[in-house]
Amino acid sequence: MCVEEGTVAGGRHANVLKGRLDGRDVAVKAYRHYMHCFDHDQVRMRCQKETHAHNLLSHRNIVPLVGVYSTQEHPLSLVFDILAEHQDLIAYLRDKPYATKVQLLAEIARGLHHMHAMGVVHGNLERANIVVESDCTPRITGLGSAFVQSPQVNWPEVPPELTRCSAPELVNPGRFGLPRAQITKQSDVYSFGVLAYEVLAGDCVFPHLRADIAAIYAMSSGTRPPRPHDPELSNRFWDMINKCWANEPSERIPIAEVVSALEIELEEARAKLSP
């Protein structure tokens, strides 16, 4: 395999490079190498968790894993059978029709539903972990924080990373009577609700709060942004978002209900486009 120099995209723990394998373009997620033993062990565990999670999954809306790649320069790398055309979901959808926005959200929800059905919790669902192919197919990536419900593997618990999409119980678990922050299917649904809002609003939650931590604590305290000014946004869809990002985990709807609601919304949005 040939890996080109230069980073296509970057995250908190890895850089994405362009590669060429068997005549096709691939994405090489190269985890950064840390000299400190603790940091290196953490990164190695993230790589192993991501590999294990992908081996359980097979869905058109989840980035497919080809295998593991290791060189002296990039000792911990994963190869994915996709080189995304669009790295920023929100920027890509900003000027797209309402029906297209709903379609991509429905596909992302289907991918997340497959993950939950297979016992995988994403743990870090956000705009940075959604890529869009040239045919407008969204795919979920970034499973380094995933939790896999498996009796065969017992991964050490690592505190989840906080983003604007993080559920309140991950920010302040004690307020919910929890001994520690633990990602769950309910926290994934919360994150999806925030992601859906961002797609409809064309921006992150509370964009006037430039520091992520300020927005994170605003959301965790129960404050929510106002309804986006989109005349096509139905009351049903907005109600679904509110059920997704409910402060109490037990009040959030399962991802299967999200999929059903979005399929109805998509059908009606397409009907309005018909002559």
C-alpha positions in Angstrom: 0.0 0.0 0.0 1.2 3.5 -0.8 0.5 6.4 1.6 0.8 10.0 0.5 2.4 12.7 2.5 0.2 15.3 4.0 -2.9 15.1 6.2 -6.4 15.0 4.7 -8.1 15.5 8.0 -7.2 15.4 11.7 -8.7 14.6 15.0 -7.8 14.6 18.7 -5.8 11.3 18.5 -5.1 10.7 14.8 -4.4 12.1 11.4 -6.2 10.9 8.3 -3.9 10.3 5.3 -4.7 9.4 1.7 -3.6 6.0 0.6 -3.7 3.8 -2.4 -4.5 0.1 -2.1 -5.2 -2.3 -5.0 -5.9 0.5 -7.4 -8.4 2.4 -5.2 -8.2 5.3 -2.8 -8.4 4.5 0.9 -8.3 6.5 4.1 -5.4 5.8 6.5 -6.2 6.8 10.1 -2.8 7.1 11.7 -2.9 7.3 15.4 -0.3 9.6 16.9 2.7 8.1 18.6 3.3 9.4 22.1 6.6 9.0 24.0 4.9 8.8 27.4 3.9 5.2 28.2 0.5 6.1 29.6 -0.5 8.1 26.6 0.8 5.5 24.2 -1.1 2.8 26.0 -4.3 4.9 25.8 -3.9 5.4 22.1 -3.2 1.7 21.5 -6.3 0.8 23.4 -8.4 3.2 21.3 -7.0 1.6 18.1 -7.8 -1.9 19.4 -11.3 -0.8 20.5 -12.0 0.8 17.1 -10.9 -2.3 15.3 -13.0 -4.6 17.5 -16.1 -2.5 17.0 -15.7 -2.3 13.3 -15.3 -6.1 13.1 -18.9 -6.4 14.5 -20.4 -4.0 12.1 -21.5 -4.1 8.4 -23.7 -1.3 7.2 -23.7 1.2 4.3 -23.8 4.1 6.7 -20.8 3.0 8.7 -17.3 3.4 7.3 -15.9 -0.1 6.4 -12.6 -1.1 7.9 -10.2 -2.8 5.5 -7.5 -3.7 8.1 -4.6 -2.6 10.3 -1.5 -1.0 8.8 1.8 -0.5 10.6 5.1 1.2 9.5 7.9 2.7 11.5 6.5 6.2 10.8 2.9 5.2 11.5 3.0 2.2 13.9 -0.8 2.3 14.7 -2.9 2.9 11.7 -6.3 1.7 10.4 -7.2 1.5 6.7 -10.8 2.4 5.7 -12.3 1.6 2.3 -13.4 5.2 1.7 -11.8 8.6 1.1 -14.6 11.0 1.9 -15.5 13.6 -0.6 -16.8 15.9 2.1 -15.3 16.1 5.6 -17.7 18.7 7.2 -21.3 17.5 7.2 -22.8 20.9 8.3 -21.0 22.9 5.6 -22.0 20.3 3.0 -25.7 20.4 3.9 -26.0 24.1 4.6 -27.3 25.0 1.1 -29.0 21.7 0.4 -32.8 21.2 0.2 -34.6 20.3 3.4 -35.4 16.8 2.0 -31.7 16.1 1.5 -30.9 17.1 5.1 -33.6 14.8 6.4 -32.4 12.0 4.1 -28.8 12.1 5.4 -30.0 12.3 9.0 -32.2 9.3 8.4 -29.3 7.4 7.0 -27.1 8.3 9.9 -29.8 7.2 12.3 -30.0 3.8 10.5 -26.3 3.4 10.9 -26.5 4.2 14.6 -29.5 1.8 14.9 -27.3 -1.0 13.4 -24.6 -0.2 15.9 -26.9 -0.4 18.9 -28.5 -3.6 17.6 -25.0 -5.2 17.5 -24.2 -4.1 21.0 -21.9 -1.2 20.0 -22.3 2.3 21.6 -20.5 5.0 19.6 -19.7 7.3 22.4 -18.6 10.3 20.4 -21.2 11.0 17.7 -20.6 14.5 16.3 -20.3 16.3 13.0 -16.5 15.6 12.9 -17.3 11.8 12.9 -19.6 11.9 9.9 -18.1 11.8 6.4 -20.1 12.1 3.1 -19.1 10.3 -0.1 -19.4 11.7 -3.6 -22.8 9.9 -4.0 -24.2 11.8 -1.0 -24.0 8.7 1.3 -23.1 9.7 4.9 -21.0 7.3 6.9 -20.3 7.1 10.6 -16.7 7.0 11.7 -14.6 7.7 14.8 -15.3 4.6 16.9 -12.2 5.0 19.1 -14.4 5.8 22.1 -16.9 3.0 21.4 -18.2 0.7 24.1 -18.7 -2.9 22.9 -21.1 -5.1 25.0 -19.1 -8.3 24.8 -18.5 -11.0 27.4 -15.3 -12.0 25.6 -13.6 -8.6 25.9 -13.4 -6.4 29.0 -12.0 -3.0 28.0 -10.6 -0.7 30.8 -13.0 2.3 31.3 -11.8 5.6 29.9 -13.6 8.9 30.7 -15.4 10.0 27.6 -14.2 13.1 25.8 -16.6 16.0 26.1 -17.9 17.9 23.0 -20.9 20.0 22.3 -22.8 16.8 21.6 -22.0 15.2 24.9 -25.0 14.2 27.1 -25.4 15.9 30.5 -24.8 12.7 32.4 -21.3 12.5 30.9 -20.6 16.1 31.9 -21.8 15.8 35.5 -22.6 12.1 36.3 -23.0 12.9 40.0 -26.1 15.0 39.4 -27.8 12.0 37.9 -26.8 9.7 40.8 -24.1 8.0 38.7 -20.7 7.1 40.2 -18.9 7.9 36.9 -19.4 8.9 33.3 -20.4 6.0 31.2 -21.5 6.2 27.5 -24.8 4.5 26.7 -27.3 4.1 23.9 -29.2 7.0 25.5 -26.1 9.2 25.4 -25.8 8.3 21.7 -29.4 9.4 21.1 -28.7 12.7 22.9 -25.7 13.3 20.6 -27.8 12.5 17.5 -30.4 15.1 18.6 -27.7 17.7 18.8 -26.3 16.6 15.4 -29.8 16.9 13.9 -30.2 20.4 15.3 -26.9 21.4 13.8 -27.9 20.1 10.4 -31.1 22.1 10.5 -29.6 25.2 12.0 -26.5 25.1 9.8 -24.3 25.7 12.7 -23.2 24.3 16.1 -25.4 24.8 19.2 -24.8 28.2 20.8 -22.4 29.5 18.1 -22.0 32.7 20.1 -20.3 30.7 22.8 -16.8 30.4 21.2 -15.5 28.1 24.0 -16.8 24.6 23.7 -16.8 24.1 27.4 -19.2 27.1 27.8 -21.7 25.5 25.4 -21.2 22.1 27.0 -22.1 23.4 30.4 -25.0 25.4 29.0 -26.5 22.3 27.4 -25.8 20.1 30.5 -27.7 22.6 32.7 -30.8 22.1 30.6 -30.6 25.1 28.3 -31.4 24.4 24.7 -31.1 26.6 21.6 -34.3 27.9 20.0 -36.1 26.2 17.1 -34.3 26.7 13.8 -36.0 29.2 11.4 -36.8 26.6 8.7 -40.4 26.8 7.4 -40.2 23.2 6.3 -39.3 21.9 9.8 -42.4 20.1 11.1 -43.6 20.1 14.7 -43.2 16.3 14.7 -39.5 16.6 13.8 -38.8 19.3 16.3 -40.6 17.2 19.0 -38.4 14.3 18.0 -35.2 16.4 18.6 -36.5 17.5 22.0 -37.1 13.8 22.9 -33.6 13.0 21.8 -31.8 15.6 23.8 -34.0 15.4 26.9 -31.8 16.0 30.0 -32.9 12.8 31.7 -31.6 9.7 29.9 -34.7 7.7 30.7 -36.9 10.3 28.9 -35.0 9.9 25.6 -36.5 7.8 22.8 -34.7 4.7 21.4 -32.9 5.1 18.1 -35.5 2.8 16.4 -38.2 5.5 17.1 -35.8 8.1 15.7 -35.5 6.1 12.5 -39.2 5.7 12.1 -39.9 9.4 12.7 -37.3 10.5 10.1 -38.6 8.1 7.5 -42.1 9.6 7.9 -40.5 13.1 7.7 -38.5 12.2 4.6 -41.6 10.7 2.9 -43.5 14.0 3.5 -40.6 16.2 2.4 -40.2 14.3 -0.8 -44.0 14.5 -1.5 -43.8 18.3 -1.3 -41.2 18.2 -4.1 -43.4 16.2 -6.4 -45.3 18.1 -9.1 
